[in-house]
């Protein structure tokens, strides 16, 4: 009852005030007829509050988001299905879905005539220019009586997730050189015929062809073993993102970090489409997307989901715990912000642990409001270490910079001579 009285609308409070005034005036003036009118006006909002407060509405809500994974700037459709599973009809329903402000304004709906078995479908669209993972909901419901005297609030607890991935740019095909063999750029490694390597076996891994199982070794060890010379290698590529807070400039979607995330997403999608098994690493040394992802059109989804929630890290040094054995890392594409002398040992280690190393160096000073540097920020330092590198500024087209990166010459680390970098 208290909740119902607190839910009185302006009209309901006006009825209460008018009823009390009429009763008082009737007593003072000695008008019994006016007393009956005042009691009627006073009782109407009170009775309505009792009826609405004791009403048991069994409303069911099903919310679906299609698609659940969209790129920044694209729209997603939210479908709402409301059902009255109770027997008590209600008056007007005022619905408001809770939506993060980056997805747009909160949608509001007015529904009336809700009886037993009532069902209604509502659809609206959301759109975000900002990457991230957002929760849509819960929905709040305002239940009103037919006279508009009482309005009570209810809320559903269910929500639905929407992931907005970074913008991507189609990249041209450029020669990337080394990497593991399989469905990428290279051919399978062959062991010498008749050597001891021919009988070297290893444990079975997911994806190995069962026809390659070495049954004699499997029987001796007690688990499946396959011949090493017949293992189905696949070209591998690691995409590294420098997301240290001190390596970037600018704020919001106009920051160098957002440009780096977009470039990383474009490279990851491009490599998976070319058949590379791709993994994602960040400055924290963690594999953000959960390991290697086989090449193919659909395999870039987990990589984009991981990039959608990447944030800056308050750290000074890069972590390279994701590196494997020396020379066994395949292709590495690093998207870097500003780097300093303290990063040289890490950059050299990354270079030695991969067969081909490429770097997109962002000219972060240009994002911070300073004039673009002629050397491209971190470009000279990377070129000195032997990286094939190119500079990316706010006004540069990523596809053109990528093409120039593929044309840039490579040289051994520490070799004298002109820097190998390309200023776009």
C-alpha positions in Angstrom: 0.0 0.0 0.0 2.8 2.4 0.8 4.5 1.7 -2.5 1.2 2.3 -4.3 0.7 5.7 -2.4 4.2 6.7 -3.4 3.3 5.8 -7.0 0.5 8.4 -7.2 0.8 10.5 -10.2 0.2 14.3 -10.3 -3.3 13.6 -11.3 -3.8 11.2 -8.4 -2.4 13.7 -5.9 -4.6 16.3 -7.4 -7.7 14.1 -6.8 -6.6 13.5 -3.2 -6.2 17.3 -2.6 -9.5 18.0 -4.3 -11.3 15.4 -2.2 -9.9 16.6 1.1 -10.8 20.2 0.2 -14.3 19.2 -0.8 -14.9 17.4 2.5 -13.5 20.2 4.6 -15.6 22.8 2.7 -18.7 20.6 3.1 -18.2 20.4 6.8 -17.6 24.1 7.2 -20.5 25.1 4.9 -22.8 22.3 6.1 -23.4 20.8 2.7 -24.0 17.0 2.9 -24.1 16.6 -0.9 -20.7 18.2 -1.3 -19.4 15.7 1.4 -20.5 12.8 -0.7 -18.7 14.3 -3.8 -15.5 14.9 -1.8 -15.5 11.4 -0.4 -16.0 9.9 -3.9 -13.1 12.0 -5.3 -10.9 11.2 -2.3 -11.6 7.4 -2.5 -11.0 7.1 -6.2 -7.1 7.3 -6.1 -7.0 5.4 -2.9 -9.0 2.4 -4.2 -7.0 2.6 -7.4 -3.7 2.4 -5.4 -5.0 -0.6 -3.5 -6.0 -2.4 -6.7 -2.8 -1.6 -8.6 -0.6 -2.4 -5.6 -2.1 -5.8 -5.1 -2.1 -6.7 -8.7 0.2 -9.5 -9.7 1.5 -9.0 -13.2 3.4 -11.9 -14.7 5.2 -10.3 -17.6 7.8 -12.3 -19.4 10.6 -10.7 -21.5 12.9 -12.3 -24.1 15.6 -10.0 -25.6 17.8 -11.0 -28.5 20.5 -9.0 -30.2 21.3 -9.7 -33.9 24.1 -9.8 -34.6 25.9 -10.0 -31.3 29.2 -9.0 -32.9 29.3 -5.9 -35.1 32.0 -3.6 -36.3 32.2 0.0 -35.1 29.8 2.2 -37.1 27.4 -0.8 -38.0 24.0 -1.2 -36.5 22.6 -4.1 -34.5 18.9 -5.0 -34.1 17.4 -5.6 -30.6 14.3 -7.7 -30.6 12.0 -7.6 -27.5 9.2 -10.2 -27.0 6.8 -9.3 -24.1 4.2 -11.7 -22.9 1.5 -11.4 -20.1 1.5 -14.9 -18.5 -0.9 -13.9 -15.7 -4.7 -13.6 -15.6 -4.8 -10.0 -14.4 -5.2 -7.4 -17.2 -3.2 -4.2 -16.7 -3.6 -0.7 -17.8 -1.0 1.2 -19.7 2.6 0.0 -19.7 5.5 2.5 -20.1 8.7 0.6 -21.1 12.2 1.9 -21.1 15.2 -0.2 -22.0 18.5 0.6 -20.4 21.1 1.3 -23.1 24.6 2.7 -22.7 24.8 6.2 -24.0 27.4 5.3 -26.7 24.7 3.1 -28.3 22.2 5.9 -28.6 19.2 7.2 -26.7 17.1 4.9 -24.5 14.1 3.5 -26.4 10.7 4.1 -24.8 7.4 2.4 -25.6 3.8 2.8 -24.5 1.6 -0.3 -24.5 -2.0 -0.6 -23.5 -4.8 -3.1 -23.6 -2.8 -5.9 -22.0 -5.0 -8.9 -21.1 -4.5 -12.6 -20.6 -2.4 -14.2 -23.3 -1.3 -10.8 -24.6 1.9 -10.9 -26.6 3.8 -8.0 -28.3 7.1 -7.8 -30.3 9.1 -4.6 -30.4 12.3 -3.9 -32.4 14.8 -1.1 -32.3 18.3 -0.5 -33.5 21.6 0.5 -31.7 24.8 1.7 -33.2 28.2 2.6 -31.7 31.3 4.3 -33.1 33.2 3.2 -30.0 34.5 -0.4 -29.7 33.8 -2.3 -26.5 31.5 -4.8 -24.9 28.2 -3.4 -23.8 25.2 -4.7 -21.8 21.7 -3.9 -23.1 19.1 -3.9 -20.3 17.6 -4.4 -17.9 14.2 -3.0 -18.9 12.2 -0.9 -16.5 8.4 -1.0 -16.6 6.0 1.6 -15.3 2.5 0.1 -14.7 -0.3 2.6 -14.8 -4.1 2.3 -14.2 -6.6 3.3 -16.9 -7.3 6.6 -15.1 -3.6 7.6 -14.9 -3.8 8.1 -11.1 -1.2 5.5 -10.0 2.1 4.5 -11.6 4.3 1.8 -10.2 7.8 0.8 -11.3 9.0 -2.7 -12.1 12.2 -3.9 -13.6 13.4 -7.0 -15.4 16.8 -8.4 -14.5 17.9 -9.9 -17.8 20.4 -8.3 -20.1 22.0 -9.0 -23.4 25.6 -8.4 -24.5 26.7 -6.6 -27.6 30.4 -6.6 -28.7 31.5 -3.7 -31.0 34.8 -4.6 -32.7 37.3 -2.1 -34.1 37.0 -0.8 -37.6 39.0 -2.8 -40.2 40.5 -1.9 -43.6 41.0 -4.4 -46.4 44.7 -4.8 -47.0 46.5 -5.7 -50.2 48.5 -9.0 -50.4 52.2 -8.4 -49.9 55.0 -11.0 -49.5 55.6 -11.8 -45.9 58.4 -14.3 -46.2 59.0 -17.0 -43.5 56.6 -18.8 -41.2 55.5 -22.3 -40.5 54.4 -24.4 -43.4 50.9 -25.6 -44.4 48.3 -23.3 -45.8 50.3 -20.1 -45.8 53.1 -18.7 -48.0 55.6 -21.5 -47.6 56.1 -25.2 -48.5 56.4 -28.0 -46.0 59.7 -28.7 -44.5 61.1 -32.1 -45.5 63.4 -34.3 -43.5 66.3 -36.1 -45.2 65.3 -39.5 -46.5 66.7 -42.3 -44.5 68.0 -40.2 -41.6 67.3 -40.7 -38.0 64.6 -38.0 -38.2 62.5 -40.3 -40.2 61.6 -42.3 -37.1 61.3 -39.4 -34.7 57.8 -39.1 -33.3 55.9 -36.9 -31.1 52.6 -37.0 -29.2 49.4 -36.6 -31.1 47.9 -33.1 -31.3 44.5 -31.9 -32.3 44.3 -31.5 -36.0 46.9 -34.2 -36.9 45.9 -36.6 -39.6 45.2 -40.0 -38.1 46.8 -41.6 -41.2 50.1 -40.3 -39.8 49.9 -42.2 -36.6 53.0 -44.3 -35.8 51.2 -47.3 -34.3 54.3 -49.1 -33.1 55.4 -46.1 -31.0 51.8 -45.6 -29.9 51.6 -49.2 -28.6 54.9 -48.8 -26.7 54.1 -45.5 -25.1 50.4 -46.0 -24.5 49.2 -42.9 -26.3 48.9 -41.8 -29.9 52.2 -40.7 -31.5 52.7 -39.3 -35.0 55.7 -39.0 -37.3 57.4 -35.6 -37.1 58.1 -35.4 -40.8 54.4 -35.9 -41.6 52.9 -33.4 -39.1 50.6 -30.9 -40.8 52.3 -27.6 -40.1 50.6 -24.3 -40.8 52.0 -20.9 -41.4 51.9 -18.9 -38.2 51.8 -15.2 -37.5 51.8 -13.2 -34.3 50.2 -9.8 -34.2 51.6 -7.7 -31.3 49.9 -4.6 -30.0 51.7 -2.1 -27.9 49.0 -0.8 -25.6 51.1 0.9 -22.9 49.6 4.2 -21.7 52.8 6.0 -22.1 53.2 4.9 -25.8 50.1 6.7 -27.1 48.7 10.2 -27.3 45.2 11.7 -27.7 41.9 10.8 -26.2 38.8 8.9 -27.2 38.3 7.6 -30.7 40.8 10.2 -32.0 43.7 8.7 -30.0 46.7 6.9 -31.4 45.6 3.8 -29.3 42.4 3.5 -31.3 44.4 3.8 -34.5 46.7 1.1 -33.3 43.8 -1.2 -32.3 42.2 -0.6 -35.7 45.4 -1.4 -37.5 46.0 -4.5 -35.4 42.4 -5.7 -36.2 42.9 -5.1 -40.0 46.2 -7.0 -40.0 44.7 -9.9 -38.0 41.8 -10.3 -40.4 44.1 -10.0 -43.4 46.4 -12.8 -42.2 43.6 -15.2 -41.2 42.1 -14.7 -44.7 45.4 -15.6 -46.2 45.4 -18.9 -44.3 47.8 -18.0 -41.4 47.2 -19.4 -37.9 47.2 -16.1 -36.0 47.5 -15.2 -32.3 47.3 -11.9 -30.6 49.7 -10.6 -27.9 49.8 -7.3 -26.0 52.2 -5.4 -23.9 51.3 -7.4 -20.8 52.7 -10.5 -22.5 49.3 -12.2 -22.4 47.7 -14.0 -25.3 44.5 -12.0 -25.3 42.6 -14.1 -27.8 43.3 -17.6 -26.3 46.1 -19.0 -28.5 46.4 -19.8 -32.1 43.5 -19.4 -34.4 43.5 -21.4 -37.6 43.2 -19.4 -40.9 39.9 -18.9 -42.5 37.1 -16.4 -43.0 35.4 -17.1 -39.6 38.5 -17.5 -37.4 39.1 -13.7 -36.9 36.0 -13.4 -34.6 37.8 -14.3 -31.3 40.7 -11.9 -32.3 38.3 -9.1 -32.9 36.4 -9.8 -29.7 39.7 -9.6 -27.8 40.7 -6.3 -29.5 37.2 -4.8 -28.7 38.1 -4.7 -25.0 41.8 -3.8 -25.1 42.7 -1.0 -22.7 45.8 0.9 -22.0 48.2 -0.6 -19.4 50.1 1.6 -16.9 53.5 -0.1 -17.4 56.8 1.0 -18.8 58.4 -2.1 -20.3 57.1 -4.6 -22.8 56.6 -8.2 -21.8 57.5 -11.0 -24.2 56.5 -14.1 -22.3 54.4 -15.0 -25.3 57.6 -15.7 -27.3 58.5 -19.3 -28.0 61.7 -20.9 -29.0 64.2 -18.9 -31.0 63.3 -18.7 -34.6 60.1 -20.7 -34.2 57.6 -17.8 -34.0 56.8 -17.5 -37.7 55.8 -14.0 -38.9 55.5 -11.2 -36.4 53.7 -7.9 -37.1 54.1 -5.4 -34.3 51.9 -2.3 -34.1 53.9 0.0 -31.9 53.5 3.5 -30.3 56.5 5.4 -29.1 59.4 3.3 -28.2 62.6 4.3 -26.3 66.1 2.9 -25.7 64.7 0.8 -22.8 62.7 -1.1 -25.4 65.8 -2.1 -27.5 66.5 -5.4 -25.8 62.9 -6.5 -26.1 62.7 -5.5 -29.8 65.9 -7.4 -30.5 64.6 -10.4 -28.7 61.3 -10.3 -30.7 63.3 -10.0 -33.9 65.5 -13.1 -33.1 62.5 -15.2 -32.1 60.7 -14.8 -35.4 61.4 -15.7 -39.0 60.0 -12.4 -40.5 59.4 -9.2 -38.5 57.3 -6.3 -39.6 56.5 -3.2 -37.6 53.9 -0.4 -38.0 55.2 2.5 -36.0 52.6 5.1 -35.2 53.7 8.7 -35.2 52.1 9.3 -31.9 53.2 13.0 -31.7 50.9 13.8 -34.6 48.0 12.4 -32.5 49.0 14.5 -29.6 48.7 17.7 -31.5 52.4 18.1 -32.4 53.6 18.4 -36.0 54.3 15.0 -37.6 58.0 14.2 -37.3 60.0 13.6 -40.5 61.5 10.4 -39.1 58.1 8.9 -38.1 58.7 8.7 -34.4 60.0 5.2 -33.5 61.0 4.4 -37.1 64.7 5.0 -36.9 65.1 2.9 -33.8 63.2 0.0 -35.3 65.1 0.1 -38.6 68.4 0.1 -36.7 67.4 -3.2 -35.1 66.7 -4.8 -38.5 62.9 -4.6 -38.5 61.0 -4.0 -41.8 59.0 -1.0 -40.7 56.8 1.8 -41.9 55.3 4.9 -40.2 51.6 5.4 -39.8 50.2 8.9 -39.2 46.7 10.2 -38.6 46.3 11.2 -42.3 47.9 8.1 -43.8 45.9 5.3 -45.4 46.6 2.0 -43.7 46.3 0.0 -47.0 49.0 2.1 -48.6 51.3 2.0 -45.6 50.9 -1.8 -45.5 51.8 -2.1 -49.2 54.9 0.0 -48.6 55.7 -2.2 -45.6 55.7 -5.3 -47.8 58.1 -3.6 -50.2 60.6 -2.5 -47.6 63.9 -4.3 -47.6 65.1 -6.4 -44.7 68.6 -6.6 -43.3 70.3 -8.4 -40.4 70.0 -6.8 -37.0 72.8 -4.3 -36.3 74.1 -4.3 -39.9 75.6 -1.0 -40.9 74.1 1.1 -43.6 70.9 3.1 -44.3 67.9 2.4 -42.2 65.4 0.0 -43.7 62.3 1.9 -42.6 59.7 3.5 -44.9 58.1 6.8 -44.1 54.6 6.8 -45.4 
